[in-house]
Amino acid sequence: MSLFAKFASVGAATSASRVLGFVREAMIAAILGAGPVADAFYAAFRFPNLFRRLFAEGAFNSAFVPLFAKEVESGGREEAAKFAGDVLSALLLVLLVITIAAIAFMPSLVATIIAPGFSDTPEKFQLTSDLSRIMFPYLAAMSVVAMLSGILNSFRSYFIAAIAPVVLNVVMISALAASAWWALPARETGLALACAVVISGVLQLGVLLFGLRKVGFRFAPGRPKMSPKVRRLLVLAGPAALTGGIVQINIVVGQIIASQQDNAISWLSFADRIYQLPLGIVGIAIGVVLLPELARALSAKDMDEAHQLQNKSLEFGMGLTVPAAVALYLIPAQIVAVLYERGAFVPETTVATAAALAAFAVGLPSFVLIKILQPAFFAREDMKTPMWFSLISLIVNVVGSLAMFSYFGHVGIALATSLAGWANAILLAIALHSRNDFSIAPATLRRLAMIVIATAIMAGFLWGFDQFTETMFLEGGILLRLGLLSIAVLVGGLIYLVAAFALGGVDRNLLRSAMRRS
């Protein structure tokens, strides 16, 4: 399977999850709006997700995968199964301690970390604490899921791990539909969503266990012990966890600041869901596939293959992300209105959410660049360099959020997140270039320039179309709005693709090869 086909496989699975995520968010927006229950739910849900990114996805996608791949190559499946069992035993022990402590001290965590601004509203504060306690065990299930996903990715079985998050959205959509059917009050709807999150975690674990059985790999945890290989993993996982979870840390920092403004957390969460669609399809697909592929190339000391992997990933990532970012920046209100504006989601909420979406769009290419550049460090077992760059970006985010919140409110938080992403991406690129670990090939540089020109042509159409149809859009119903947005997206996308292909922004040989394989 070609690199492009692997990206497409993961991207397709992630797309299904993101589309269902839109359905979920649209239902939450219609049922709860941007009110206190929505604020409480998003604040509570963000907390276990932070730990999941720090201790699960960040650590295992970065540290576990290269080490596990080496075990498979050097000792075979038997040694790999032993290593995986030792790691799972240690992981379960850590998760048990963290979960018990978090549930016990949840009110203090809400008051200091999750949403300190809620302290002035006792009912919202208590609901956030209750929802956080219910959902925190989701961390344990998803941490194991992340580990199993790393194992499947090491065996080049990408699709099952990528499709598992669909379960979360299906279960949450079902809970929302049932709540609407029974006309549950807002608070009970929030509690139903929290329970659905935990149930989905268990179901996702079942999906990944099925995937392991399908590839014929079995292992079991034993008595926790600190073997040399586990210690090596912990040495690498510490900075890798921080690096991999820095986006979530930035979001939590923004959440803490945003809790000072009514409804700001909901506005940021709705906007975050939209820009996460292209980031999930492109960035996560690249991150999932590129790390194990790079690790194999470097283990074989095939530097030409490693450089080619990175250049093709750069072309693929920027070719899809740059036009998406420009579109999100130019027509955010139209996108938000069509996706969300119904029920409790009023036009004023659309305006606030669209402003945050435009600010997030500024940083979208940087987040994908990070997914492309970080694996070059992780595959070489260099976890500390990306960690320091991530810490710098965290400082940029905190300082920027505090400085801009007073002037721009929640939009300043989104903009600070984007600036932090660019700081991280630029530092990663400079470090790799200085080490001669990555250089942009002349052909790739030319294609990137053509991608920018093709995007500018598309942007001209979107701007003109928006100016021409603005009055119709504002005064029209949902069907007219949907039609106008569809025309903008489809025609704009077609213009970009034709321009990119004509200018040579697309690798035609790669495209023909992928089509022949299909």
MARSE-705274 format. One record per residue (C-alpha): x, z, y negated; residue number from 0; residue in three letters. Coordinates in nm, 2 decimals, always signed. Each point is the difference from the previous one (the first is absolute). Layout:
N
     xx     zz     yy num residuo
      X      Z      Y NUM     ALA
...
This chain:
518
     xx     zz     yy num residuo
  +0.00  +0.00  +0.00   0     MET
  +0.14  -0.10  -0.34   1     SER
  +0.06  +0.25  -0.28   2     LEU
  -0.29  -0.16  -0.20   3     PHE
  -0.23  +0.04  +0.30   4     ALA
  +0.09  +0.36  +0.04   5     LYS
  -0.07  +0.06  -0.37   6     PHE
  -0.33  -0.18  +0.04   7     ALA
  -0.10  +0.20  +0.31   8     SER
  +0.06  +0.34  -0.18   9     VAL
  -0.15  -0.14  -0.32  10     GLY
  -0.32  -0.11  +0.17  11     ALA
  -0.05  +0.34  +0.16  12     ALA
  +0.08  +0.18  -0.32  13     THR
  -0.24  -0.24  -0.18  14     SER
  -0.28  +0.10  +0.22  15     ALA
  +0.07  +0.37  -0.08  16     SER
  +0.02  -0.07  -0.37  17     ARG
  -0.32  -0.20  -0.01  18     VAL
  -0.18  +0.27  +0.18  19     LEU
  +0.16  +0.24  -0.24  20     GLY
  -0.16  -0.19  -0.28  21     PHE
  -0.34  +0.04  +0.17  22     VAL
  +0.07  +0.37  +0.04  23     ARG
  +0.10  +0.04  -0.37  24     GLU
  -0.29  -0.20  -0.12  25     ALA
  -0.24  +0.23  +0.20  26     MET
  +0.17  +0.31  -0.14  27     ILE
  -0.02  -0.14  -0.35  28     ALA
  -0.37  -0.08  +0.04  29     ALA
  -0.10  +0.33  +0.17  30     ILE
  +0.23  +0.25  -0.18  31     LEU
  +0.12  -0.20  -0.31  32     GLY
  +0.29  +0.15  -0.20  33     ALA
  -0.14  +0.35  +0.01  34     GLY
  +0.12  +0.35  +0.11  35     PRO
  -0.05  -0.06  +0.38  36     VAL
  +0.20  -0.33  -0.01  37     ALA
  +0.27  +0.17  -0.20  38     ASP
  +0.02  +0.29  +0.25  39     ALA
  +0.00  -0.24  +0.30  40     PHE
  +0.27  -0.22  -0.13  41     TYR
  +0.22  +0.29  -0.10  42     ALA
  -0.05  +0.17  +0.34  43     ALA
  +0.06  -0.33  +0.20  44     PHE
  +0.32  -0.07  -0.19  45     ARG
  +0.16  +0.32  +0.11  46     PHE
  +0.02  -0.06  +0.38  47     PRO
  +0.08  -0.36  -0.08  48     ASN
  +0.30  +0.11  -0.20  49     LEU
  +0.14  +0.20  +0.30  50     PHE
  -0.08  -0.29  +0.23  51     ARG
  +0.21  -0.23  -0.21  52     ARG
  +0.28  +0.26  -0.04  53     LEU
  +0.03  +0.13  +0.36  54     PHE
  -0.15  -0.28  +0.20  55     ALA
  +0.01  -0.36  -0.13  56     GLU
  +0.29  +0.06  -0.23  57     GLY
  +0.22  +0.18  +0.25  58     ALA
  -0.09  -0.19  +0.32  59     PHE
  -0.02  -0.35  -0.15  60     ASN
  +0.34  +0.05  -0.16  61     SER
  +0.20  +0.23  +0.23  62     ALA
  -0.17  +0.00  +0.34  63     PHE
  -0.03  -0.38  +0.05  64     VAL
  +0.38  -0.08  -0.03  65     PRO
  +0.09  +0.29  +0.23  66     LEU
  -0.27  -0.08  +0.25  67     PHE
  +0.10  -0.37  +0.00  68     ALA
  +0.36  +0.11  +0.08  69     LYS
  -0.12  +0.21  +0.29  70     GLU
  -0.19  -0.29  +0.14  71     VAL
  +0.30  -0.23  -0.03  72     GLU
  +0.26  +0.24  +0.13  73     SER
  -0.18  +0.22  +0.25  74     GLY
  -0.31  -0.20  +0.09  75     GLY
  -0.36  +0.12  +0.00  76     ARG
  +0.08  +0.32  +0.20  77     GLU
  +0.23  +0.14  -0.26  78     GLU
  -0.23  -0.12  -0.28  79     ALA
  -0.29  +0.19  +0.16  80     ALA
  +0.21  +0.31  +0.02  81     LYS
  +0.10  -0.03  -0.36  82     PHE
  -0.36  -0.06  -0.11  83     ALA
  -0.12  +0.30  +0.20  84     GLY
  +0.25  +0.23  -0.17  85     ASP
  -0.09  -0.13  -0.34  86     VAL
  -0.38  +0.04  +0.06  87     LEU
  +0.06  +0.36  +0.12  88     SER
  +0.18  +0.09  -0.32  89     ALA
  -0.25  -0.19  -0.21  90     LEU
  -0.30  +0.18  +0.15  91     LEU
  +0.16  +0.34  -0.06  92     LEU
  +0.06  -0.08  -0.37  93     VAL
  -0.35  -0.14  -0.05  94     LEU
  -0.15  +0.31  +0.15  95     LEU
  +0.18  +0.23  -0.24  96     VAL
  -0.07  -0.22  -0.30  97     ILE
  -0.37  -0.03  +0.09  98     THR
  -0.06  +0.37  +0.05  99     ILE
  +0.18  +0.09  -0.32 100     ALA
  -0.18  -0.26  -0.21 101     ALA
  -0.34  +0.10  +0.12 102     ILE
  +0.07  +0.37  -0.06 103     ALA
  +0.14  -0.05  -0.36 104     PHE
  -0.22  -0.30  -0.10 105     MET
  -0.16  +0.17  -0.31 106     PRO
  +0.35  +0.06  -0.14 107     SER
  +0.11  -0.35  +0.08 108     LEU
  -0.30  -0.14  -0.18 109     VAL
  +0.07  +0.22  -0.30 110     ALA
  +0.37  -0.10  -0.02 111     THR
  +0.05  -0.34  +0.16 112     ILE
  -0.32  -0.19  +0.10 113     ILE
  -0.21  +0.03  -0.32 114     ALA
  +0.09  +0.29  -0.23 115     PRO
  -0.23  -0.14  -0.27 116     GLY
  -0.30  +0.08  +0.22 117     PHE
  +0.05  +0.37  -0.05 118     SER
  -0.22  -0.02  -0.31 119     ASP
  -0.29  -0.12  +0.22 120     THR
  -0.06  +0.25  +0.28 121     PRO
  -0.24  -0.21  +0.21 122     GLU
  +0.23  -0.31  +0.00 123     LYS
  +0.30  +0.23  +0.08 124     PHE
  -0.17  +0.16  +0.29 125     GLN
  -0.13  -0.34  +0.14 126     LEU
  +0.36  -0.14  -0.03 127     THR
  +0.13  +0.30  +0.20 128     SER
  -0.27  -0.04  +0.27 129     ASP
  +0.06  -0.37  +0.04 130     LEU
  +0.37  +0.04  +0.01 131     SER
  -0.03  +0.26  +0.28 132     ARG
  -0.22  -0.23  +0.20 133     ILE
  +0.22  -0.31  -0.04 134     MET
  +0.34  +0.15  +0.04 135     PHE
  +0.01  -0.02  +0.38 136     PRO
  -0.02  -0.38  -0.06 137     TYR
  +0.37  +0.03  -0.08 138     LEU
  +0.09  +0.11  +0.35 139     ALA
  -0.19  -0.29  +0.17 140     ALA
  +0.14  -0.26  -0.24 141     MET
  +0.36  +0.13  +0.03 142     SER
  -0.01  -0.07  +0.37 143     VAL
  -0.17  -0.33  -0.07 144     VAL
  +0.29  -0.09  -0.23 145     ALA
  +0.25  +0.08  +0.27 146     MET
  -0.18  -0.20  +0.26 147     LEU
  -0.02  -0.29  -0.25 148     SER
  +0.37  +0.01  -0.04 149     GLY
  +0.04  -0.03  +0.38 150     ILE
  -0.23  -0.29  +0.02 151     LEU
  +0.17  -0.18  -0.29 152     ASN
  +0.34  +0.05  +0.18 153     SER
  -0.15  -0.19  +0.29 154     PHE
  -0.12  -0.27  -0.24 155     ARG
  -0.36  +0.09  +0.06 156     SER
  -0.11  +0.01  -0.36 157     TYR
  -0.38  -0.08  +0.00 158     PHE
  -0.14  +0.31  +0.17 159     ILE
  +0.19  +0.24  -0.22 160     ALA
  -0.11  -0.20  -0.31 161     ALA
  -0.37  -0.02  +0.10 162     ILE
  -0.04  +0.37  +0.08 163     ALA
  -0.08  +0.10  -0.37 164     PRO
  -0.31  -0.21  +0.03 165     VAL
  -0.15  +0.29  +0.20 166     VAL
  +0.02  +0.23  -0.31 167     LEU
  -0.20  -0.23  -0.21 168     ASN
  -0.26  -0.07  +0.27 169     VAL
  -0.06  +0.37  +0.06 170     VAL
  -0.02  +0.08  -0.37 171     MET
  -0.24  -0.29  -0.06 172     ILE
  -0.22  +0.13  +0.28 173     SER
  +0.00  +0.35  -0.16 174     ALA
  -0.09  -0.15  -0.34 175     LEU
  -0.28  -0.21  +0.15 176     ALA
  -0.14  +0.31  +0.18 177     ALA
  +0.02  +0.21  -0.31 178     SER
  -0.19  -0.27  -0.20 179     ALA
  -0.26  -0.04  +0.28 180     TRP
  -0.07  +0.37  +0.01 181     TRP
  +0.03  +0.03  -0.38 182     ALA
  +0.26  +0.28  +0.02 183     LEU
  +0.10  +0.18  -0.33 184     PRO
  +0.33  -0.10  -0.14 185     ALA
  +0.18  +0.32  +0.12 186     ARG
  -0.12  -0.05  +0.36 187     GLU
  +0.11  -0.37  -0.02 188     THR
  +0.35  +0.12  -0.10 189     GLY
  +0.01  +0.23  +0.30 190     LEU
  -0.12  -0.28  +0.23 191     ALA
  +0.28  -0.22  -0.13 192     LEU
  +0.26  +0.27  +0.07 193     ALA
  -0.12  +0.04  +0.36 194     CYS
  +0.01  -0.37  +0.05 195     ALA
  +0.36  -0.01  -0.11 196     VAL
  +0.10  +0.25  +0.27 197     VAL
  -0.20  -0.18  +0.27 198     ILE
  +0.17  -0.33  -0.10 199     SER
  +0.34  +0.16  +0.05 200     GLY
  -0.08  +0.09  +0.36 201     VAL
  -0.14  -0.35  +0.07 202     LEU
  +0.30  -0.17  -0.15 203     GLN
  +0.22  +0.20  +0.23 204     LEU
  -0.20  -0.13  +0.29 205     GLY
  +0.06  -0.36  -0.12 206     VAL
  +0.38  +0.05  -0.02 207     LEU
  +0.00  +0.16  +0.35 208     LEU
  -0.17  -0.31  +0.13 209     PHE
  +0.26  -0.21  -0.17 210     GLY
  +0.28  +0.19  +0.17 211     LEU
  -0.17  -0.05  +0.33 212     ARG
  -0.03  -0.37  -0.07 213     LYS
  +0.38  -0.04  -0.05 214     VAL
  +0.07  +0.22  +0.31 215     GLY
  +0.18  +0.28  -0.18 216     PHE
  -0.07  +0.36  +0.09 217     ARG
  +0.14  +0.33  -0.11 218     PHE
  -0.11  +0.36  -0.04 219     ALA
  +0.10  +0.30  -0.22 220     PRO
  +0.18  +0.29  +0.16 221     GLY
  +0.14  +0.33  -0.12 222     ARG
  +0.12  -0.04  -0.36 223     PRO
  +0.39  -0.01  -0.01 224     LYS
  +0.25  -0.10  -0.26 225     MET
  +0.20  -0.27  +0.19 226     SER
  +0.28  -0.19  -0.18 227     PRO
  -0.22  -0.31  -0.02 228     LYS
  -0.29  +0.20  -0.16 229     VAL
  +0.24  +0.16  -0.24 230     ARG
  +0.13  -0.34  -0.10 231     ARG
  -0.36  -0.11  -0.06 232     LEU
  -0.07  +0.30  -0.22 233     LEU
  +0.32  -0.07  -0.20 234     VAL
  -0.13  -0.35  -0.07 235     LEU
  -0.37  +0.09  -0.02 236     ALA
  +0.04  +0.25  -0.29 237     GLY
  +0.10  -0.25  -0.27 238     PRO
  -0.20  -0.28  +0.17 239     ALA
  -0.32  +0.21  -0.02 240     ALA
  +0.06  +0.06  -0.36 241     LEU
  +0.08  -0.36  -0.07 242     THR
  -0.29  -0.14  +0.20 243     GLY
  -0.25  +0.23  -0.16 244     GLY
  +0.11  -0.03  -0.36 245     ILE
  -0.29  -0.22  -0.09 246     VAL
  -0.24  +0.27  +0.12 247     GLN
  +0.20  +0.26  -0.18 248     ILE
  -0.04  -0.21  -0.32 249     ASN
  -0.37  -0.03  +0.06 250     ILE
  -0.03  +0.38  +0.05 251     VAL
  +0.19  +0.07  -0.32 252     VAL
  -0.24  -0.23  -0.17 253     GLY
  -0.29  +0.17  +0.16 254     GLN
  +0.11  +0.34  -0.12 255     ILE
  +0.02  -0.13  -0.36 256     ILE
  -0.32  -0.20  +0.04 257     ALA
  -0.19  +0.31  +0.11 258     SER
  +0.01  +0.10  -0.37 259     GLN
  -0.24  -0.29  -0.08 260     GLN
  -0.35  -0.02  +0.14 261     ASP
  -0.05  -0.28  +0.25 262     ASN
  +0.36  -0.12  -0.04 263     ALA
  +0.09  +0.06  +0.37 264     ILE
  -0.30  -0.22  +0.11 265     SER
  +0.09  -0.28  -0.24 266     TRP
  +0.36  +0.00  +0.12 267     LEU
  -0.11  +0.01  +0.37 268     SER
  -0.24  -0.29  -0.04 269     PHE
  +0.27  -0.21  -0.18 270     ALA
  +0.26  +0.10  +0.26 271     ASP
  -0.23  -0.13  +0.28 272     ARG
  -0.01  -0.35  -0.16 273     ILE
  +0.37  -0.04  -0.06 274     TYR
  +0.08  +0.14  +0.34 275     GLN
  -0.16  -0.31  +0.16 276     LEU
  +0.28  -0.24  -0.08 277     PRO
  +0.26  +0.27  +0.04 278     LEU
  -0.14  +0.08  +0.34 279     GLY
  -0.02  -0.36  +0.12 280     ILE
  +0.34  -0.10  -0.13 281     VAL
  +0.22  +0.31  -0.06 282     GLY
  -0.10  +0.20  +0.31 283     ILE
  +0.02  -0.31  +0.22 284     ALA
  +0.35  -0.07  -0.12 285     ILE
  +0.10  +0.37  +0.03 286     GLY
  -0.13  +0.03  +0.35 287     VAL
  +0.16  -0.32  +0.14 288     VAL
  +0.32  -0.01  -0.20 289     LEU
  +0.15  +0.34  +0.10 290     LEU
  +0.01  -0.05  +0.38 291     PRO
  +0.11  -0.37  -0.05 292     GLU
  +0.28  +0.10  -0.23 293     LEU
  +0.11  +0.28  +0.23 294     ALA
  +0.03  -0.24  +0.29 295     ARG
  +0.19  -0.26  -0.21 296     ALA
  +0.25  +0.27  -0.13 297     LEU
  +0.04  +0.15  +0.35 298     SER
  +0.10  -0.35  +0.11 299     ALA
  +0.23  -0.03  -0.31 300     LYS
  -0.18  -0.32  -0.09 301     ASP
  +0.03  +0.02  -0.38 302     MET
  -0.12  -0.36  -0.05 303     ASP
  -0.33  +0.09  +0.17 304     GLU
  -0.03  +0.32  -0.20 305     ALA
  +0.04  -0.18  -0.33 306     HIS
  -0.24  -0.27  +0.10 307     GLN
  -0.26  +0.26  +0.10 308     LEU
  +0.02  +0.16  -0.34 309     GLN
  -0.01  -0.33  -0.19 310     ASN
  -0.30  -0.12  +0.19 311     LYS
  -0.17  +0.33  -0.05 312     SER
  +0.07  -0.02  -0.38 313     LEU
  -0.15  -0.35  -0.01 314     GLU
  -0.31  +0.10  +0.20 315     PHE
  -0.05  +0.32  -0.20 316     GLY
  +0.04  -0.14  -0.35 317     MET
  -0.19  -0.32  +0.09 318     GLY
  -0.31  +0.21  +0.06 319     LEU
  +0.04  +0.30  -0.22 320     THR
  +0.10  -0.15  -0.33 321     VAL
  -0.32  -0.21  -0.04 322     PRO
  -0.21  +0.29  +0.13 323     ALA
  +0.15  +0.24  -0.26 324     ALA
  -0.07  -0.25  -0.28 325     VAL
  -0.36  -0.05  +0.11 326     ALA
  -0.06  +0.38  +0.02 327     LEU
  +0.15  +0.03  -0.35 328     TYR
  -0.20  -0.28  -0.16 329     LEU
  -0.35  +0.06  +0.15 330     ILE
  -0.02  +0.36  +0.11 331     PRO
  -0.34  +0.07  -0.15 332     ALA
  -0.16  -0.29  +0.19 333     GLN
  +0.15  +0.12  +0.33 334     ILE
  -0.10  +0.36  -0.05 335     VAL
  -0.35  -0.09  -0.11 336     ALA
  -0.07  -0.23  +0.30 337     VAL
  +0.15  +0.25  +0.25 338     LEU
  -0.14  +0.33  -0.13 339     TYR
  -0.25  -0.02  -0.29 340     GLU
  -0.33  +0.10  +0.16 341     ARG
  -0.19  +0.33  +0.05 342     GLY
  +0.19  +0.29  -0.15 343     ALA
  +0.29  -0.23  -0.10 344     PHE
  -0.10  -0.08  -0.36 345     VAL
  +0.16  -0.26  -0.24 346     PRO
  +0.20  +0.28  -0.18 347     GLU
  +0.16  +0.08  +0.34 348     THR
  +0.09  -0.37  +0.04 349     THR
  +0.18  +0.00  -0.33 350     VAL
  +0.20  +0.31  +0.08 351     ALA
  +0.09  -0.12  +0.36 352     THR
  +0.09  -0.35  -0.12 353     ALA
  +0.25  +0.14  -0.26 354     ALA
  +0.17  +0.20  +0.28 355     ALA
  +0.01  -0.31  +0.23 356     LEU
  +0.17  -0.21  -0.26 357     ALA
  +0.27  +0.26  -0.05 358     ALA
  +0.05  +0.03  +0.38 359     PHE
  +0.03  -0.38  +0.02 360     ALA
  +0.31  +0.01  -0.22 361     VAL
  +0.18  +0.18  +0.28 362     GLY
  -0.14  -0.18  +0.30 363     LEU
  +0.30  -0.24  +0.05 364     PRO
  +0.24  +0.30  -0.02 365     SER
  -0.18  +0.18  +0.28 366     PHE
  +0.03  -0.30  +0.23 367     VAL
  +0.37  -0.04  -0.10 368     LEU
  +0.06  +0.36  +0.11 369     ILE
  -0.15  -0.08  +0.34 370     LYS
  +0.24  -0.29  +0.02 371     ILE
  +0.32  +0.17  -0.12 372     LEU
  -0.03  +0.35  +0.16 373     GLN
  +0.03  -0.12  +0.36 374     PRO
  +0.34  -0.14  -0.08 375     ALA
  +0.12  +0.36  -0.05 376     PHE
  -0.21  +0.16  +0.28 377     PHE
  +0.12  -0.25  +0.26 378     ALA
  +0.36  +0.10  -0.08 379     ARG
  -0.11  +0.37  +0.03 380     GLU
  +0.07  +0.05  -0.37 381     ASP
  -0.29  +0.22  -0.10 382     MET
  +0.15  +0.19  -0.30 383     LYS
  +0.05  -0.30  -0.24 384     THR
  -0.37  -0.09  +0.00 385     PRO
  -0.08  +0.37  -0.03 386     MET
  +0.20  +0.04  -0.32 387     TRP
  -0.16  -0.31  -0.14 388     PHE
  -0.35  +0.13  +0.09 389     SER
  +0.08  +0.33  -0.17 390     LEU
  +0.10  -0.19  -0.31 391     ILE
  -0.33  -0.20  +0.01 392     SER
  -0.19  +0.33  +0.04 393     LEU
  +0.16  +0.13  -0.32 394     ILE
  -0.10  -0.32  -0.17 395     VAL
  -0.35  +0.05  +0.12 396     ASN
  -0.03  +0.36  -0.10 397     VAL
  +0.15  -0.05  -0.35 398     VAL
  -0.20  -0.32  -0.05 399     GLY
  -0.33  +0.16  +0.11 400     SER
  +0.05  +0.31  -0.22 401     LEU
  +0.10  -0.22  -0.30 402     ALA
  -0.27  -0.26  +0.03 403     MET
  -0.30  +0.22  +0.12 404     PHE
  -0.04  +0.14  -0.35 405     SER
  -0.04  -0.35  -0.15 406     TYR
  -0.15  -0.21  +0.28 407     PHE
  -0.17  +0.25  +0.23 408     GLY
  -0.02  -0.11  +0.36 409     HIS
  +0.13  -0.34  -0.08 410     VAL
  +0.33  +0.15  -0.10 411     GLY
  +0.03  +0.15  +0.35 412     ILE
  -0.05  -0.33  +0.16 413     ALA
  +0.25  -0.17  -0.23 414     LEU
  +0.26  +0.28  +0.07 415     ALA
  -0.05  -0.07  +0.38 416     THR
  +0.08  -0.36  -0.06 417     SER
  +0.31  +0.07  -0.21 418     LEU
  +0.13  +0.24  +0.27 419     ALA
  -0.05  -0.28  +0.26 420     GLY
  +0.21  -0.24  -0.21 421     TRP
  +0.27  +0.26  -0.05 422     ALA
  +0.03  +0.05  +0.38 423     ASN
  +0.00  -0.37  +0.08 424     ALA
  +0.26  -0.09  -0.25 425     ILE
  +0.23  +0.28  +0.11 426     LEU
  -0.04  -0.11  +0.37 427     LEU
  +0.09  -0.36  -0.09 428     ALA
  +0.31  +0.09  -0.20 429     ILE
  +0.13  +0.23  +0.28 430     ALA
  -0.05  -0.26  +0.27 431     LEU
  +0.16  -0.27  -0.21 432     HIS
  +0.30  +0.21  -0.08 433     SER
  +0.06  +0.07  +0.37 434     ARG
  -0.03  -0.36  +0.09 435     ASN
  -0.28  +0.11  +0.24 436     ASP
  -0.25  -0.25  -0.16 437     PHE
  +0.02  -0.30  -0.22 438     SER
  -0.27  -0.24  -0.10 439     ILE
  +0.07  -0.34  +0.14 440     ALA
  +0.00  -0.29  -0.25 441     PRO
  -0.31  -0.16  +0.18 442     ALA
  -0.18  +0.33  -0.02 443     THR
  +0.08  +0.04  -0.37 444     LEU
  -0.13  -0.34  -0.07 445     ARG
  -0.32  +0.06  +0.19 446     ARG
  -0.05  +0.33  -0.19 447     LEU
  +0.03  -0.19  -0.33 448     ALA
  -0.26  -0.25  +0.11 449     MET
  -0.23  +0.28  +0.11 450     ILE
  +0.01  +0.14  -0.35 451     VAL
  -0.08  -0.34  -0.15 452     ILE
  -0.28  -0.06  +0.24 453     ALA
  -0.14  +0.35  -0.09 454     THR
  +0.02  -0.08  -0.37 455     ALA
  -0.21  -0.31  +0.06 456     ILE
  -0.26  +0.20  +0.19 457     MET
  +0.00  +0.26  -0.27 458     ALA
  -0.08  -0.26  -0.26 459     GLY
  -0.31  -0.10  +0.20 460     PHE
  -0.11  +0.36  +0.05 461     LEU
  +0.03  +0.09  -0.37 462     TRP
  -0.19  -0.31  -0.11 463     GLY
  -0.27  +0.05  +0.26 464     PHE
  -0.04  +0.36  -0.10 465     ASP
  -0.04  -0.09  -0.37 466     GLN
  -0.26  -0.27  +0.09 467     PHE
  -0.21  +0.22  +0.23 468     THR
  +0.04  +0.35  -0.15 469     GLU
  -0.35  +0.00  -0.16 470     THR
  -0.17  -0.13  +0.31 471     MET
  +0.18  +0.26  +0.21 472     PHE
  -0.10  +0.29  -0.22 473     LEU
  -0.36  -0.10  -0.01 474     GLU
  -0.04  -0.13  +0.36 475     GLY
  -0.12  +0.17  +0.31 476     GLY
  +0.20  +0.07  +0.31 477     ILE
  -0.05  -0.35  +0.15 478     LEU
  +0.12  -0.17  -0.31 479     LEU
  +0.30  +0.23  -0.03 480     ARG
  +0.09  -0.05  +0.36 481     LEU
  -0.02  -0.38  -0.05 482     GLY
  +0.22  +0.01  -0.31 483     LEU
  +0.26  +0.22  +0.16 484     LEU
  +0.00  -0.21  +0.31 485     SER
  +0.07  -0.31  -0.21 486     ILE
  +0.28  +0.17  -0.18 487     ALA
  +0.16  +0.13  +0.31 488     VAL
  -0.04  -0.32  +0.22 489     LEU
  +0.08  -0.25  -0.27 490     VAL
  +0.29  +0.21  -0.14 491     GLY
  +0.14  +0.05  +0.35 492     GLY
  -0.03  -0.37  +0.07 493     LEU
  +0.18  -0.09  -0.32 494     ILE
  +0.28  +0.24  +0.08 495     TYR
  +0.04  -0.13  +0.35 496     LEU
  +0.01  -0.36  -0.10 497     VAL
  +0.24  +0.07  -0.28 498     ALA
  +0.23  +0.21  +0.22 499     ALA
  +0.00  -0.26  +0.27 500     PHE
  +0.06  -0.29  -0.24 501     ALA
  +0.28  +0.19  -0.18 502     LEU
  +0.17  +0.11  +0.32 503     GLY
  -0.08  +0.37  -0.03 504     GLY
  -0.11  -0.01  +0.36 505     VAL
  +0.25  -0.06  +0.28 506     ASP
  -0.16  -0.31  +0.15 507     ARG
  +0.20  +0.00  +0.32 508     ASN
  -0.10  +0.37  +0.06 509     LEU
  -0.36  -0.09  -0.07 510     LEU
  +0.00  -0.29  +0.24 511     ARG
  +0.18  +0.21  +0.27 512     SER
  -0.26  +0.27  -0.03 513     ALA
  -0.29  -0.25  +0.02 514     MET
  +0.15  -0.16  +0.31 515     ARG
  +0.03  +0.35  +0.16 516     ARG
  -0.36  +0.07  -0.09 517     SER
